[in-house]
Amino acid sequence: MDMDQTPPPGKYAATVKVGPKGQIVIPKGARELFDIHPGDTLLLLADANQGIALMRQETLDQIVMQAMPGHQTPVDSEGDEE
């Protein structure tokens, strides 16, 4: 996709810079598209070959609850603010 083109509905593409503490800012358009607000918990998934992805914690919770009814999912806050 040419970066000058508008992505199709439901899609978002942007570049972000990593700050000195390893932090990135999720662009406003992406936050609006995925309804992300300050204080929300996101799950970071990383694969050496495929890269890094973020997803809402609630999405993983729903997957676990469907796969394991009655199972409580703990929130892993490891890696939070330093």
C-alpha positions in Angstrom: 0.0 0.0 0.0 1.3 3.4 -0.9 1.6 5.5 2.3 -0.2 8.4 0.6 -3.3 6.2 0.1 -6.1 6.0 2.6 -6.4 2.5 4.0 -9.7 0.6 3.6 -12.3 0.9 6.3 -11.3 -1.0 9.5 -7.6 -0.9 8.6 -4.8 1.4 9.8 -1.1 1.9 8.9 1.4 4.3 10.3 5.0 4.5 11.4 6.0 5.2 15.0 9.3 6.0 16.7 10.6 4.2 19.7 11.5 6.6 22.5 14.5 6.4 24.8 12.6 4.1 27.3 11.5 1.8 24.6 8.0 3.3 24.5 5.9 4.0 21.4 2.8 6.2 21.0 -0.2 4.6 19.4 -1.4 7.1 16.8 -4.8 8.7 17.5 -6.4 7.1 14.4 -5.5 3.6 15.6 -6.6 4.4 19.2 -10.0 5.6 17.8 -10.3 2.6 15.5 -9.7 0.1 18.3 -11.4 2.1 21.1 -8.1 2.3 23.1 -8.1 4.6 26.1 -5.5 5.6 28.7 -5.3 2.8 31.3 -6.4 0.0 29.0 -4.4 -3.2 29.2 -3.1 -4.5 25.9 -1.4 -7.8 25.2 1.9 -7.7 23.3 2.6 -10.7 21.1 6.1 -11.1 19.6 7.5 -13.5 17.1 11.1 -13.3 15.9 10.0 -14.1 12.3 6.6 -12.3 12.2 7.1 -9.2 14.3 5.2 -7.6 17.1 1.4 -7.2 17.4 -0.9 -5.7 20.0 -4.3 -6.9 21.0 -6.8 -6.0 23.7 -6.5 -8.0 26.9 -10.3 -8.6 26.7 -9.9 -10.4 23.4 -7.5 -13.0 25.0 -9.9 -13.3 28.0 -12.8 -14.1 25.7 -10.7 -16.7 23.8 -9.7 -18.4 27.1 -13.2 -18.3 28.5 -14.5 -20.0 25.3 -11.8 -22.6 25.4 -11.9 -23.2 29.2 -15.3 -22.3 30.7 -15.0 -21.3 34.3 -11.3 -20.5 34.0 -10.3 -17.1 35.5 -7.6 -15.2 33.5 -5.0 -13.4 35.6 -3.7 -10.1 34.3 0.0 -10.2 33.8 1.4 -6.7 34.5 5.0 -7.7 33.9 6.7 -5.1 31.8 4.5 -2.3 33.0 5.9 1.2 33.5 9.5 1.3 34.8 
